[in-house]
Amino acid sequence: MRLFLLISVTLLLTSCKPDKKETKQSEKQNNPYDFVIAFGSCNNQNLPNPFWNEILQNNPNIWIWGGDIIYADTDNMKLMKSYYDQVKNDSVYSKFSKKAELLGTWDDHDYGLNDGGEEYTKKDSAQQLFLDFFDVSKNDIRRTRKGVYNSKTYTINNKTIKVIVLDTRYFRTPLSKDPTGEKRYIPDTTSSGTMLGEEQWEWLENELKNTTSDFNIIMSSVQFLSYEHGFESWGNMPHEVKKLKNLIVNSKAKGVILLSGDRHISEISSVKIDSLSYPLIDFTSSGLTHSYTSYSFEPNQYRITDVINDKSYGLLNFDLNNNKVVMEIRGANNKVLATYTQQY
């Protein structure tokens, strides 16, 4: 009898033990992509962020902050630090930050000045607090270089993905205000302004001309393609838009995708450029804690998805064997609100 019970228990335990191959296959079915980038922007530290656990359900390899990590708008660095600490010490975000690698840039509110650019007097001090938030080492070049731009390359089997993070605040010259008051800003016709500054432009040119990556993801805090709304965008400096388009074409960089935030809406825009073998996409994801709920309409000739004015975040799912990217805007309960697939 005892022998029978021992054999029965042994068989039961053996049958319940998961097969390693089956477990790996199950994980693959739950996450069919080779690499996942999650990103988002506009995160008010005084409002609840419902997404950290939901984002993890998509198994992101990295999370890219698209700007406005906090809402500071201050030249009081002690106060700004307390806001960063508030986000960083949040128990849910703290767990999230240990499971996905963090990259990012700033926008105006974490930079310290609403719609601010080169004129902000506390930008050097604010830069150090921004780098502290990401635990950037003291000997990192960003500790002494002006601006928070940076890049990193990821290798997945025999494919590579480069992430380029731009700084559209530190060097940006003043925008042209609309004298009619109908819009906040209008395009600069003098071609004298700059979005990135000379040093960052040289760095970006080197990054794109020397890249061998299969995909090159460029994070810009403000929108690149959509500009008709009259708020901040690259379109306020048409000569800078043209310059970046020409650089992308001439560099022959593969799979360039632009990411942006700032607007408190999410959408995907696309343009076909002569001499570029793929469409140039600008994927906007904004915002995480608050959104443009009263949105009804605004023009965007490049828009290829619905505008999402709910709180949301973005996903780039890479199928590297097929050179395909599935882009998703996701909202509450991890629901897909809009999607677009691009073959490269």
C-alpha positions, -999 to +999 in steps of 0.1 A: +000+000+000+028+024+009+046+015-023+014+023-043+011+057-026+047+065-033+044+056-070+011+076-073+026+107-057+057+105-079+036+102-110+015+132-099+045+154-093+061+143-126+029+151-146+026+186-130+062+195-137+063+219-168+084+208-197+111+234-203+106+233-241+068+238-236+074+268-213+098+285-237+073+279-265+045+294-244+065+325-237+072+329-274+035+327-282+028+353-256+055+375-270+060+368-307+083+398-313+121+399-313+123+433-296+098+456-281+102+494-275+076+511-253+075+549-250+054+577-238+054+613-225+035+639-204+036+624-169+024+648-142+039+637-109+008+648-090-016+626-111-019+588-110-001+569-138-021+538-145+002+522-170+034+509-155+021+473-148+001+472-180+032+482-201+051+453-186+024+429-199+039+436-234+074+425-223+092+457-234+130+455-237+133+492-232+112+522-222+119+556-238+107+587-220+096+612-247+097+642-224+077+658-196+087+632-171+077+657-145+059+691-146+082+715-130+083+748-149+106+763-123+141+777-118+141+763-083+163+733-086+155+720-051+118+719-061+126+702-094+146+675-077+117+668-053+095+662-083+119+638-099+122+620-066+085+618-064+083+598-097+115+578-091+104+567-056+069+557-066+068+520-057+051+509-089+075+529-112+104+517-091+095+481-099+089+489-135+123+506-138+140+474-128+124+453-155+129+475-186+159+495-195+152+533-194+162+558-220+148+593-227+149+630-234+132+660-218+106+684-231+097+718-218+081+710-184+109+688-172+134+711-189+120+738-166+104+764-189+071+761-208+079+761-245+114+769-234+146+768-255+181+781-253+171+811-233+164+791-201+190+802-176+189+771-154+193+745-181+228+733-170+216+726-135+184+711-148+205+688-170+223+673-140+190+666-122+177+649-154+208+627-156+205+619-119+170+606-125+184+581-150+213+573-127+238+583-154+273+578-142+295+608-133+320+600-160+294+598-188+300+623-215+265+638-209+277+651-176+300+675-193+285+679-228+258+705-233+224+688-239+210+654-231+212+638-265+225+603-266+224+570-286+226+533-279+226+502-301+210+469-293+220+436-309+194+409-313+208+377-329+222+390-362+202+423-363+207+456-346+185+485-335+200+519-328+181+543-306+190+580-310+176+604-284+176+641-294+175+672-273+151+697-289+153+722-259+188+731-249+199+747-282+166+756-298+163+792-308+131+813-302+100+804-323+080+829-343+048+839-326+016+843-347+008+880-348-028+873-355-032+852-324-050+824-343-021+800-336+006+801-310+035+799-335+040+802-372+068+789-395+100+809-395+106+822-430+141+836-423+158+801-421+179+815-392+167+794-363+179+760-351+162+731-334+194+712-324+223+736-325+255+731-345+272+707-322+242+683-319+236+685-357+272+674-363+268+646-338+235+634-354+250+635-389+278+612-376+253+589-359+233+584-391+260+583-417+280+557-397+252+535-386+250+499-398+218+491-379+188+475-394+165+501-377+173+536-364+148+550-340+150+588-334+133+602-303+123+639-307+102+653-279+082+675-303+064+664-335+084+663-367+057+659-394+025+673-380+028+711-378-005+727-390-019+729-354+004+759-347+018+746-314+055+736-310+069+713-337+098+710-361+074+726-387+080+760-370+114+758-387+108+744-422+145+746-431+153+723-401+127+698-413+143+698-448+177+694-432+168+663-413+150+648-442+180+653-464+203+639-438+182+607-435+182+603-473+219+610-478+230+589-449+213+559-464+203+548-428+179+519-428+146+518-411+145+553-396+114+558-374+107+591-356+091+591-321+075+622-305+053+634-276+043+668-262+008+671-277-014+652-252-028+632-281-014+601-299-013+595-336+009+581-364+020+602-393+038+592-425+054+609-456+070+594-487+103+611-495+119+608-529+151+587-529+140+570-496+130+534-500+105+534-471+080+560-458+092+582-430+070+577-399+065+600-370+048+581-341+034+605-314+026+591-280+012+615-254+001+616-226+005+592-197-014+609-169-035+635-187-047+640-223-064+664-246-099+651-238-117+681-254-100+674-288-124+676-317-102+682-348-069+696-360-054+693-395-025+670-402-019+661-438+004+633-429-019+614-404-025+577-411-043+566-380-071+580-358-062+606-333-063+591-298-072+617-271-073+592-242-044+586-219-021+562-237+014+549-245+031+536-276+047+503-286+070+493-314+070+456-319+099+443-341+096+412-363+133+413-373+132+382-395+106+398-417+119+434-413+085+444-400+074+468-372+039+466-356+032+500-340+005+502-314-012+529-294-025+513-262-047+527-234-065+516-203-064+479-196-037+475-222-064+479-249-051+485-285-066+519-296-048+522-329-023+501-348-002+504-380+022+479-395+052+489-417+073+466-438+109+477-443 
